Amino acid sequence: MIKQWKRRRTAVSTGVGVVALALVTAAAVNFGAQPAGAAKCENFWVAPSGDDAGKGTESDPWRTVTRARDQIREKKLNDVAKMGCDITVNLKAGEYPVGSTIQFDQRDSGANGHQVVYRSADGPGKATLSGAEEITGWQAYKDGIYKAKIDPSKPFYTLFEDGKRATNARYPNRGTDDTWSPYLTSILYEEDKMDVHNWLWGKPGDWDPSWDMSQASVTIWSGGSWSWFTDTIPLLDTNFKKTQTTLKYWTRYAMVNSRGGSRYFFQNSLSFLDQPGEYYLDYKAGEVYYKPRGGSMDGVKVLRPTVKTVLDLAGASADDRLHDVAFDGLGVQYSDFVSWYRNGWVAGGDSGDEHKYPEYDRQIEMPRNRFGAIRLTNTRNIDLTKLHLSDTGFTGIYLLFANDHVNISDSLLENIGADGIKVEGGWPGEGDLNNHHTIKNNYISHIGELVPGDSAGIELMDTGNNTIENIVVRHSARYGISLESRPEVKDGDQYTDGNSFKYIRLEETGLDSGDMGSFYSYGVGNQDPHPIKNTVDQMVIGDVIPDPSMPDAGGTRGVHMDAGGCGYAFSNVQVGNVTDQKYQSYQCNQVTNADWETGFDASKMEYDKIGVLPSFPYDVPKN
């Protein structure tokens, strides 16, 4: 059995809709005991060359994970009357195409303190679940551009060439493959248009009247001089004489703030396709255009995502959870984005549902955006270990609403569309649903590739009693790690207490935004007397320097405790260069041995323990 100690994790949670596991005496349950009539420890095998009509043995493996899952379900091998040890599904090395989301529910749980384990048999990252398929039939178009037919009934919103994300053809062209700038800047066209959310005016001369904008969209840091969130919205119509376009949906904030314009770029027009590594998708004609990086399509493999979520782990309800399942050493690569994106509703109450704190509607993802390459909801005691998660369209791992005692460890996450790991507890004051997680020894690199605004390596929302240790976050437009609720929420309704952050390294954060901190907190511990509820120890933050186009006068910081952000104890923290203050906070936190204060003692820093451990299973840049 793997990680036997995990079988005995306490799984008692409190809150509305959450039923705690019944307390039992040691005499009542013996985790090592074999149930009467228990089957032997089952071992199944899956291989890319296998056959689902086979026997599921090492010599005659199945082809798909779902075949193994269904065998366990149908034979009730994980029934409480049978399961006396772990059931293991071994995936041989290779690529496993995922044409539709692989779903696990409460029927797939472990029992009697044992797990159902899905593991990469040949080592970490060797068996990969691939949420993409190759596009073929390329024909030369012109100017080094090729085109191919696609099924218009199956649109997609990101693309990859040989394992590297392609850029949706844009104007202005991006500076490099891993930056978001340069941008254009909107203007205030008329005084009474200061607060508009769906009309965008550009500077005269910025737009070429020859552009075809019929299927274009805009990515914009709405809010004018604020650089907090990005929206990606399709265009409805464009008036080149006025240098004005109408958006299909509202942006989060207005286009102009305090007379300052918002940074933006247009994308998805054949008129913009002029750079190697760019693509344009003609949704109406069912054609994709691509300009390969090497100048030719010979030997080039272009992949389109097939799913937004590769693995969906979901119990039937908070009272009937999926539990005691492990995914060990798997690769999970490629997932899709959405046709348009905005973070949250525009105003409190816009969700249409009654809530104790309706303003939280502005903080939470809308239902259409509650997904990740791996999504968990209504789960308990799930292990995600030694994963290699890459090339996602949106969030990497998303813990939505009722989840507790999830372990995410020893994993590499890279080239992520939005947040690396997001834990979303739901509306404050309505039940403590999402808690007691361990996120340890993870390297999270290049996040927010499609949603730079508000993205974080680890984003924690209304969740508490989590252990976050030995983490590296590298390359983010905005945050490294954030813990958030809302400033109007009363203490006790936020569920954000009891979090411990230790041995953290945050590098290359704040690359394209302002009024932020690499470590960020918002609306936590809002009322006096601010007792210590969360701790941060042994953290190194590198330089936090934004792109020169970023207009936000708020600047960048190492630690920003915003609109509350109270009740923390910081110790042994070091911050590189910033454009504002290394640390900004109300007088409501405890600070010991931080380099923004006089008397900082570097000898108390445990540099050898900060970041991922020597046992980390993947090659990464040195800390």
C-alpha positions as CSV (number, residue, x, y, z in Angstrom):
1,M,0.0,0.0,0.0
2,I,1.3,3.5,-0.7
3,K,1.5,6.1,2.0
4,Q,-0.1,3.9,4.7
5,W,-0.2,6.8,7.1
6,K,-2.7,8.6,5.0
7,R,-5.3,6.0,5.6
8,R,-5.7,7.2,9.1
9,R,-6.2,10.9,8.4
10,T,-8.9,12.5,10.6
11,A,-11.8,13.3,8.4
12,V,-14.1,15.2,10.7
13,S,-15.5,18.5,9.2
14,T,-18.1,20.9,10.4
15,G,-20.5,23.2,8.6
16,V,-23.7,23.3,6.7
17,G,-24.2,20.4,4.4
18,V,-21.2,18.5,5.7
19,V,-21.7,15.3,7.7
20,A,-18.8,14.3,9.9
21,L,-17.5,10.8,9.8
22,A,-18.8,9.0,12.8
23,L,-16.3,8.6,15.7
24,V,-15.6,5.0,16.4
25,T,-13.5,3.2,19.0
26,A,-10.4,1.3,18.2
27,A,-12.2,-1.8,19.1
28,A,-14.9,-1.2,16.6
29,V,-12.6,-0.7,13.6
30,N,-9.2,-2.4,12.9
31,F,-7.7,-0.8,9.8
32,G,-5.4,-3.7,9.3
33,A,-8.1,-6.4,9.6
34,Q,-9.4,-8.3,6.6
35,P,-13.2,-8.2,6.3
36,A,-15.0,-11.5,6.3
37,G,-15.0,-12.9,2.7
38,A,-12.6,-10.2,1.6
39,A,-11.1,-10.6,-1.9
40,K,-7.3,-10.6,-2.5
41,C,-5.5,-7.4,-3.1
42,E,-6.5,-6.6,-6.6
43,N,-3.9,-5.4,-9.2
44,F,-5.1,-4.3,-12.6
45,W,-3.1,-3.1,-15.6
46,V,-3.8,-0.6,-18.3
47,A,-1.6,0.2,-21.3
48,P,-1.9,2.4,-24.4
49,S,-1.6,-0.7,-26.6
50,G,-4.1,-2.7,-24.4
51,D,-7.6,-3.8,-25.2
52,D,-10.7,-3.1,-23.0
53,A,-11.9,-6.7,-24.0
54,G,-8.8,-8.1,-22.3
55,K,-8.3,-9.4,-18.8
56,G,-6.7,-6.3,-17.2
57,T,-3.6,-8.3,-16.3
58,E,0.0,-7.2,-16.9
59,S,0.3,-9.5,-19.9
60,D,-3.3,-8.7,-21.2
61,P,-3.9,-5.1,-20.1
62,W,-7.0,-2.9,-20.7
63,R,-6.7,0.2,-22.8
64,T,-8.5,2.8,-20.7
65,V,-8.8,4.0,-17.1
66,T,-12.6,3.9,-17.4
67,R,-12.5,0.2,-18.1
68,A,-10.6,-0.4,-14.8
69,R,-12.9,1.9,-12.9
70,D,-16.0,0.1,-14.2
71,Q,-14.5,-3.3,-13.3
72,I,-14.1,-2.2,-9.7
73,R,-17.6,-0.7,-9.7
74,E,-19.4,-3.7,-11.3
75,K,-17.7,-6.4,-9.3
76,K,-18.0,-4.2,-6.1
77,L,-14.4,-4.9,-5.3
78,N,-14.3,-1.7,-3.2
79,D,-17.3,-2.8,-1.2
80,V,-16.9,-2.4,2.6
81,A,-17.6,-6.2,2.9
82,K,-14.7,-7.1,0.5
83,M,-12.0,-4.4,0.7
84,G,-9.2,-5.5,3.0
85,C,-6.3,-3.8,1.2
86,D,-5.6,-1.3,-1.5
87,I,-6.9,-1.9,-5.0
88,T,-4.2,-0.8,-7.5
89,V,-4.7,0.2,-11.2
90,N,-1.2,0.3,-12.8
91,L,-0.9,2.5,-15.9
92,K,2.0,1.5,-18.1
93,A,4.1,4.3,-19.7
94,G,2.6,6.1,-22.7
95,E,-0.1,8.5,-23.7
96,Y,-3.8,7.9,-23.0
97,P,-6.1,10.1,-25.1
98,V,-9.0,11.6,-23.2
99,G,-11.9,12.3,-25.6
100,S,-14.3,13.0,-22.8
101,T,-13.9,13.8,-19.1
102,I,-12.9,10.8,-17.0
103,Q,-15.4,10.9,-14.1
104,F,-15.2,9.3,-10.6
105,D,-18.0,9.5,-8.1
106,Q,-18.9,8.0,-4.7
107,R,-19.2,4.5,-6.2
108,D,-15.4,4.6,-6.8
109,S,-14.4,5.2,-3.2
110,G,-12.1,3.1,-1.0
111,A,-13.3,1.4,2.1
112,N,-12.1,0.2,5.5
113,G,-9.2,2.7,5.6
114,H,-7.9,1.5,2.2
115,Q,-7.6,3.3,-1.1
116,V,-8.3,2.7,-4.8
117,V,-5.0,3.7,-6.3
118,Y,-4.4,4.8,-10.0
119,R,-0.6,4.9,-10.5
120,S,2.0,5.4,-13.2
121,A,3.7,2.0,-13.0
122,D,6.9,3.0,-14.7
123,G,7.6,6.1,-12.6
124,P,6.3,9.7,-12.2
125,G,5.0,11.3,-15.3
126,K,5.5,8.3,-17.5
127,A,1.8,7.5,-18.0
128,T,0.0,10.6,-19.3
129,L,-3.7,11.4,-19.6
130,S,-3.9,13.6,-22.7
131,G,-6.9,15.9,-23.2
132,A,-6.1,16.7,-26.8
133,E,-6.1,15.3,-30.3
134,E,-4.0,16.0,-33.4
135,I,-5.2,18.2,-36.2
136,T,-4.4,16.7,-39.6
137,G,-5.0,17.6,-43.2
138,W,-2.9,20.8,-43.3
139,Q,-2.7,22.7,-46.6
140,A,-0.6,25.6,-47.5
141,Y,-2.5,28.9,-47.4
142,K,-0.1,31.8,-47.9
143,D,2.8,33.7,-46.2
144,G,3.9,30.6,-44.4
145,I,0.4,30.0,-43.0
146,Y,-1.3,26.6,-43.2
147,K,-5.0,25.7,-42.7
148,A,-7.0,22.6,-41.9
149,K,-10.6,21.7,-41.5
150,I,-12.1,21.1,-38.0
151,D,-15.5,20.1,-36.8
152,P,-17.4,23.5,-36.2
153,S,-19.6,21.7,-33.7
154,K,-16.6,21.1,-31.4
155,P,-15.0,24.5,-30.9
156,F,-11.8,25.0,-28.9
157,Y,-10.1,28.0,-27.4
158,T,-6.4,27.2,-27.1
159,L,-3.9,25.3,-29.3
160,F,-0.5,23.5,-28.9
161,E,2.4,22.8,-31.2
162,D,4.6,19.9,-30.1
163,G,3.7,20.4,-26.4
164,K,4.0,24.2,-26.5
165,R,1.0,26.6,-26.3
166,A,0.4,28.5,-29.5
167,T,-0.7,32.2,-29.4
168,N,-4.2,33.2,-30.6
169,A,-3.2,35.7,-33.4
170,R,-3.3,39.1,-31.7
171,Y,-2.6,42.8,-32.1
172,P,-0.3,44.0,-31.0
173,N,2.0,41.0,-31.2
174,R,3.3,39.8,-27.9
175,G,6.9,40.6,-27.0
176,T,8.0,37.0,-26.2
177,D,6.4,33.6,-25.7
178,D,6.1,34.1,-21.9
179,T,5.0,37.7,-21.6
180,W,1.6,39.3,-22.1
181,S,2.6,42.7,-23.3
182,P,2.6,45.0,-25.3
183,Y,-0.9,46.5,-25.2
184,L,-3.0,49.2,-26.6
185,T,-4.7,51.6,-24.1
186,S,-8.4,52.6,-24.2
187,I,-9.5,56.2,-23.9
188,L,-12.4,58.2,-22.5
189,Y,-14.4,59.1,-25.6
190,E,-17.1,61.2,-23.9
191,E,-17.4,62.4,-20.3
192,D,-20.6,60.5,-19.6
193,K,-19.0,57.2,-20.8
194,M,-16.7,56.9,-17.8
195,D,-18.5,54.0,-16.3
196,V,-19.3,51.9,-19.4
197,H,-18.4,48.1,-19.3
198,N,-19.2,47.1,-22.8
199,W,-18.0,49.9,-25.1
200,L,-14.3,50.2,-25.8
201,W,-12.7,53.3,-27.5
202,G,-9.2,53.2,-28.8
203,K,-6.9,56.0,-29.6
204,P,-7.4,57.4,-33.1
205,G,-5.0,55.7,-35.5
206,D,-4.5,52.6,-33.3
207,W,-6.8,50.4,-35.4
208,D,-6.5,49.5,-39.0
209,P,-9.9,49.7,-40.9
210,S,-8.8,46.8,-43.1
211,W,-9.0,44.4,-40.1
212,D,-11.6,41.6,-40.1
213,M,-13.0,41.8,-36.6
214,S,-16.0,39.6,-37.2
215,Q,-14.8,36.8,-34.9
216,A,-12.3,38.7,-32.8
217,S,-12.3,39.2,-29.0
218,V,-10.4,41.5,-26.6
219,T,-8.4,40.6,-23.5
220,I,-8.4,43.7,-21.3
221,W,-7.2,44.7,-17.8
222,S,-10.5,46.5,-17.2
223,G,-10.6,49.2,-14.5
224,G,-8.4,51.8,-16.2
225,S,-5.4,52.5,-14.1
226,W,-6.2,49.4,-12.0
227,S,-4.4,46.2,-13.2
228,W,-6.2,43.7,-11.0
229,F,-8.4,41.4,-13.3
230,T,-8.4,40.5,-17.0
231,D,-11.5,39.9,-19.1
232,T,-11.6,38.0,-22.4
233,I,-14.8,39.1,-24.3
234,P,-15.9,38.6,-27.9
235,L,-16.7,41.7,-30.0
236,L,-20.2,42.3,-31.4
237,D,-19.4,45.1,-33.8
238,T,-16.6,47.6,-34.6
239,N,-16.9,51.2,-35.8
240,F,-13.5,52.1,-37.2
241,K,-14.5,55.7,-37.8
242,K,-15.0,56.2,-34.1
243,T,-12.3,53.7,-33.1
244,Q,-15.0,52.1,-31.0
245,T,-16.1,48.5,-30.5
246,T,-19.0,46.9,-28.6
247,L,-18.4,43.9,-26.4
248,K,-20.8,40.9,-26.2
249,Y,-20.6,40.8,-22.4
250,W,-19.7,43.3,-19.7
251,T,-16.2,43.5,-18.3
252,R,-15.6,43.3,-14.6
253,Y,-14.7,47.0,-14.3
254,A,-15.3,50.0,-16.5
255,M,-12.9,50.7,-19.3
256,V,-11.7,54.0,-17.8
257,N,-11.0,54.8,-14.2
258,S,-10.0,58.3,-13.0
259,R,-9.6,59.2,-16.6
260,G,-7.0,56.5,-17.1
261,G,-7.5,53.9,-19.8
262,S,-7.3,50.1,-19.7
263,R,-4.6,48.0,-21.3
264,Y,-5.9,45.6,-24.0
265,F,-5.1,43.5,-27.0
266,F,-7.3,42.1,-29.7
267,Q,-7.1,38.4,-30.8
268,N,-8.5,35.8,-33.1
269,S,-8.5,37.6,-36.5
270,L,-6.8,36.3,-39.6
271,S,-5.7,39.9,-40.1
272,F,-3.5,39.5,-37.1
273,L,-1.8,36.2,-38.1
274,D,1.7,37.2,-39.0
275,Q,4.0,35.6,-36.4
276,P,5.3,32.0,-36.1
277,G,3.4,30.1,-33.4
278,E,0.2,32.0,-33.9
279,Y,-3.2,30.6,-34.9
280,Y,-6.6,31.8,-36.0
281,L,-9.8,29.8,-35.6
282,D,-12.6,30.5,-38.1
283,Y,-15.5,29.1,-36.0
284,K,-18.1,29.8,-38.7
285,A,-16.3,28.0,-41.6
286,G,-14.8,25.3,-39.4
287,E,-11.2,26.0,-40.3
288,V,-8.0,26.6,-38.3
289,Y,-5.1,28.6,-39.6
290,Y,-1.6,28.2,-38.2
291,K,1.9,29.6,-38.8
292,P,4.4,26.9,-37.6
293,R,7.4,28.0,-35.6
294,G,9.8,26.2,-37.9
295,G,8.3,27.5,-41.1
296,S,6.9,24.2,-42.3
297,M,4.4,21.7,-41.1
298,D,6.7,18.7,-41.8
299,G,7.0,16.7,-38.7
300,V,4.9,19.2,-36.7
301,K,2.2,17.9,-34.4
302,V,-0.6,20.4,-33.7
303,L,-3.0,19.5,-31.0
304,R,-6.4,20.8,-30.1
305,P,-7.9,20.2,-26.6
306,T,-10.8,17.8,-26.4
307,V,-11.9,18.5,-22.8
308,K,-11.9,21.3,-20.3
309,T,-11.6,18.8,-17.4
310,V,-9.5,15.7,-17.7
311,L,-10.3,14.2,-14.3
312,D,-13.6,15.1,-12.5
313,L,-13.7,13.7,-9.0
314,A,-17.2,14.4,-7.6
315,G,-19.4,12.8,-4.9
316,A,-23.1,13.0,-5.2
317,S,-23.4,15.5,-2.4
318,A,-21.6,16.9,0.6
319,D,-23.2,14.0,2.5
320,D,-22.3,11.3,0.0
321,R,-18.7,12.0,-1.0
322,L,-16.1,10.3,-3.1
323,H,-13.3,9.3,-0.7
324,D,-10.1,7.4,-0.3
325,V,-8.9,7.5,-3.9
326,A,-5.3,8.1,-4.9
327,F,-3.7,9.3,-8.2
328,D,0.0,8.8,-8.1
329,G,2.7,9.7,-10.6
330,L,0.3,10.4,-13.5
331,G,0.9,13.0,-16.2
332,V,-2.2,15.2,-17.0
333,Q,-1.6,17.3,-20.1
334,Y,-3.8,19.6,-22.2
335,S,-7.2,21.0,-21.4
336,D,-9.4,23.7,-23.0
337,F,-10.4,27.3,-22.1
338,V,-13.8,29.0,-22.7
339,S,-15.3,31.3,-25.3
340,W,-15.3,34.2,-22.9
341,Y,-14.1,34.9,-19.4
342,R,-14.8,37.3,-16.6
343,N,-13.9,36.8,-12.9
344,G,-17.1,36.7,-11.0
345,W,-20.3,38.7,-11.4
346,V,-20.1,42.4,-11.9
347,A,-22.2,43.4,-8.9
348,G,-23.3,41.8,-5.6
349,G,-26.5,40.0,-6.0
350,D,-26.0,39.3,-9.7
351,S,-25.9,35.6,-9.2
352,G,-29.6,35.6,-8.7
353,D,-29.4,33.6,-5.5
354,E,-29.9,34.9,-2.0
355,H,-26.7,34.9,0.1
356,K,-25.7,36.2,3.5
357,Y,-23.0,38.2,1.8
358,P,-24.2,39.0,-1.7
359,E,-21.0,40.9,-2.4
360,Y,-19.2,37.6,-2.6
361,D,-20.9,37.2,-6.0
362,R,-18.1,39.4,-7.2
363,Q,-15.4,37.2,-5.7
364,I,-16.4,33.7,-6.8
365,E,-16.2,32.2,-10.3
366,M,-19.4,32.1,-12.2
367,P,-20.8,28.5,-12.7
368,R,-19.6,28.3,-16.3
369,N,-16.0,28.8,-15.1
370,R,-15.9,26.4,-12.2
371,F,-13.6,23.8,-13.7
372,G,-10.0,22.8,-13.9
373,A,-7.9,20.2,-15.6
374,I,-8.5,18.2,-12.4
375,R,-11.7,19.2,-10.5
376,L,-12.8,17.9,-7.1
377,T,-16.1,18.5,-5.4
378,N,-17.8,16.6,-2.6
379,T,-14.6,14.6,-1.8
380,R,-12.6,13.5,1.2
381,N,-9.2,11.9,1.7
382,I,-8.1,12.2,-2.0
383,D,-4.4,11.9,-2.7
384,L,-2.9,13.7,-5.8
385,T,0.8,12.9,-5.6
386,K,3.8,13.1,-8.0
387,L,1.6,14.5,-10.8
388,H,3.0,16.3,-13.8
389,L,0.2,18.6,-14.8
390,S,0.8,20.9,-17.8
391,D,-0.6,22.9,-20.6
392,T,-4.0,23.6,-19.2
393,G,-6.6,26.0,-20.6
394,F,-7.7,27.2,-17.2
395,T,-7.0,26.3,-13.6
396,G,-4.8,23.3,-13.0
397,I,-6.4,21.7,-9.9
398,Y,-9.7,23.1,-8.6
399,L,-11.1,22.1,-5.2
400,L,-14.7,23.4,-5.5
401,F,-17.0,23.7,-2.4
402,A,-17.2,20.5,-0.2
403,N,-13.8,18.9,0.0
404,D,-11.6,18.0,3.0
405,H,-8.3,16.3,3.7
406,V,-7.1,16.4,0.1
407,N,-3.3,15.9,-0.3
408,I,-1.6,17.5,-3.2
409,S,2.1,16.8,-3.0
410,D,5.4,16.2,-4.8
411,S,3.9,17.5,-8.1
412,L,5.0,19.7,-11.0
413,L,2.5,22.1,-12.5
414,E,3.6,24.1,-15.5
415,N,2.2,26.2,-18.3
416,I,-1.2,26.7,-16.6
417,G,-4.0,28.8,-18.1
418,A,-5.1,30.4,-14.8
419,D,-4.5,29.4,-11.2
420,G,-2.2,26.5,-10.5
421,I,-4.2,25.2,-7.5
422,K,-7.4,26.9,-6.5
423,V,-9.4,26.0,-3.3
424,E,-12.9,27.6,-3.3
425,G,-14.9,27.1,-0.2
426,G,-18.1,28.8,-1.4
427,W,-20.1,31.8,0.0
428,P,-19.0,33.0,3.5
429,G,-21.3,32.4,6.4
430,E,-23.1,29.5,4.8
431,G,-21.0,26.5,6.0
432,D,-17.3,25.6,6.4
433,L,-17.0,23.2,3.4
434,N,-13.5,23.2,2.2
435,N,-10.6,22.6,4.7
436,H,-7.8,20.5,6.2
437,H,-5.8,20.1,3.0
438,T,-2.1,19.4,2.6
439,I,-0.4,21.1,-0.3
440,K,3.3,20.3,0.0
441,N,6.5,20.0,-2.0
442,N,5.1,21.3,-5.3
443,Y,6.7,23.3,-8.0
444,I,4.3,25.6,-9.9
445,S,5.7,27.4,-13.0
446,H,4.2,29.8,-15.6
447,I,0.7,30.4,-14.5
448,G,-2.0,32.7,-15.8
449,E,-1.0,32.1,-19.4
450,L,-4.6,32.8,-20.6
451,V,-6.0,34.6,-17.6
452,P,-3.1,36.7,-16.2
453,G,-5.4,38.9,-14.0
454,D,-5.9,37.6,-10.4
455,S,-4.1,34.3,-11.1
456,A,-2.0,32.7,-8.4
457,G,0.2,29.7,-8.0
458,I,-2.0,28.8,-5.1
459,E,-5.3,30.7,-4.5
460,L,-7.2,29.9,-1.3
461,M,-10.8,31.3,-1.0
462,D,-12.8,30.8,2.3
463,T,-10.8,27.8,3.3
464,G,-8.9,27.0,6.5
465,N,-6.8,24.6,8.5
466,N,-4.6,24.0,5.5
467,T,-0.9,23.2,5.5
468,I,1.1,24.8,2.7
469,E,4.8,23.8,2.8
470,N,7.8,23.5,0.5
471,I,6.3,25.4,-2.4
472,V,7.9,27.2,-5.4
473,V,5.8,29.5,-7.6
474,R,7.7,30.9,-10.5
475,H,6.5,33.3,-13.3
476,S,3.1,34.9,-12.6
477,A,1.5,38.1,-13.9
478,R,0.0,38.6,-10.5
479,Y,0.2,36.6,-7.3
480,G,2.4,33.8,-6.0
481,I,0.1,32.7,-3.1
482,S,-3.2,34.3,-2.0
483,L,-5.7,33.8,0.8
484,E,-8.9,35.7,0.4
485,S,-12.5,36.3,1.5
486,R,-14.3,39.7,1.6
487,P,-13.7,42.8,3.8
488,E,-17.4,43.0,4.8
489,V,-17.5,39.4,6.1
490,K,-17.6,39.0,9.9
491,D,-14.9,37.0,11.5
492,G,-15.9,33.4,11.8
493,D,-17.9,33.5,8.6
494,Q,-14.8,33.5,6.4
495,Y,-13.5,30.0,7.3
496,T,-10.0,31.2,6.6
497,D,-8.4,30.5,10.0
498,G,-5.7,27.9,10.8
499,N,-3.6,28.1,7.6
500,S,0.1,27.5,7.9
501,F,2.6,28.6,5.2
502,K,6.2,27.4,5.6
503,Y,9.3,27.0,3.4
504,I,7.9,29.1,0.5
505,R,9.8,30.5,-2.4
506,L,8.0,32.9,-4.8
507,E,9.9,34.0,-7.9
508,E,9.1,36.2,-10.9
509,T,5.7,37.3,-9.6
510,G,3.8,40.6,-10.3
511,L,5.2,40.5,-13.8
512,D,2.2,42.4,-15.4
513,S,0.0,43.9,-12.7
514,G,-0.1,46.3,-9.8
515,D,-1.5,47.1,-6.4
516,M,-0.5,43.6,-5.4
517,G,1.8,41.5,-3.3
518,S,3.6,38.2,-4.2
519,F,2.0,36.9,-1.0
520,Y,-1.4,38.4,-0.9
521,S,-4.4,38.4,1.5
522,Y,-7.8,40.2,1.2
523,G,-10.6,40.5,3.6
524,V,-9.3,38.1,6.2
525,G,-9.5,38.9,9.9
526,N,-11.6,42.0,9.5
527,Q,-12.6,42.9,13.0
528,D,-10.6,43.9,16.2
529,P,-8.8,42.6,18.1
530,H,-7.2,40.5,15.3
531,P,-5.9,37.4,17.2
532,I,-3.3,35.4,15.3
533,K,-5.1,32.8,13.2
534,N,-2.7,32.2,10.2
535,T,1.1,31.8,10.2
536,V,3.8,32.4,7.5
537,D,7.4,31.3,8.3
538,Q,10.5,30.9,6.2
539,M,9.5,32.6,3.0
540,V,11.8,34.1,0.3
541,I,10.2,36.4,-2.3
542,G,12.3,37.4,-5.3
543,D,12.0,40.6,-7.2
544,V,8.5,41.8,-7.9
545,I,8.9,44.1,-10.9
546,P,6.0,44.6,-13.4
547,D,6.0,45.2,-17.1
548,P,6.7,48.9,-17.9
549,S,3.3,49.2,-19.5
550,M,1.6,48.6,-16.1
551,P,0.0,52.0,-15.0
552,D,-1.1,51.1,-11.5
553,A,0.1,53.7,-9.1
554,G,-0.3,51.2,-6.3
555,G,2.9,49.4,-7.4
556,T,4.2,46.0,-6.5
557,R,5.0,44.6,-3.1
558,G,6.4,41.5,-1.6
559,V,3.6,41.1,1.0
560,H,0.3,42.9,0.6
561,M,-2.3,42.5,3.3
562,D,-5.3,44.2,1.6
563,A,-8.6,45.4,2.9
564,G,-8.3,43.5,6.2
565,G,-5.6,40.9,5.8
566,C,-5.2,40.7,9.5
567,G,-4.4,38.2,12.2
568,Y,-1.2,36.8,10.7
569,A,2.1,36.0,12.3
570,F,5.0,36.5,9.8
571,S,8.5,35.2,10.7
572,N,11.7,34.9,8.8
573,V,10.7,36.6,5.5
574,Q,13.0,38.0,2.9
575,V,11.9,40.1,-0.1
576,G,13.8,41.2,-3.2
577,N,13.3,44.5,-5.2
578,V,9.8,46.0,-5.5
579,T,8.3,49.2,-6.9
580,D,6.4,50.1,-3.8
581,Q,6.9,48.6,-0.3
582,K,8.2,45.2,0.6
583,Y,5.4,44.9,3.1
584,Q,2.1,46.8,3.3
585,S,-0.4,46.1,6.0
586,Y,-2.6,47.6,8.6
587,Q,-1.2,47.5,12.2
588,C,-2.9,44.1,12.8
589,N,-0.3,41.5,12.2
590,Q,2.8,40.2,14.1
591,V,6.1,40.4,12.3
592,T,9.3,38.7,13.6
593,N,12.6,38.8,11.7
594,A,11.6,40.2,8.3
595,D,14.0,42.1,6.1
596,W,11.8,45.2,5.9
597,E,12.4,45.8,9.6
598,T,15.5,46.9,11.3
599,G,17.6,44.1,12.8
600,F,16.8,41.4,10.2
601,D,19.0,38.3,11.0
602,A,19.6,36.3,7.8
603,S,21.2,33.5,9.8
604,K,17.7,32.5,11.0
605,M,16.7,31.8,7.5
606,E,16.6,28.1,6.7
607,Y,17.5,28.5,3.0
608,D,18.2,24.8,2.5
609,K,14.6,23.9,3.4
610,I,12.9,26.6,1.4
611,G,11.3,25.5,-1.8
612,V,10.9,21.9,-3.0
613,L,12.8,19.2,-1.2
614,P,15.7,17.1,-2.6
615,S,13.3,14.2,-3.0
616,F,11.2,16.1,-5.5
617,P,10.5,13.6,-8.4
618,Y,10.9,16.0,-11.4
619,D,13.8,18.0,-12.8
620,V,13.2,21.7,-12.2
621,P,15.3,24.9,-12.2
622,K,17.4,25.1,-9.1
623,N,15.9,27.1,-6.3
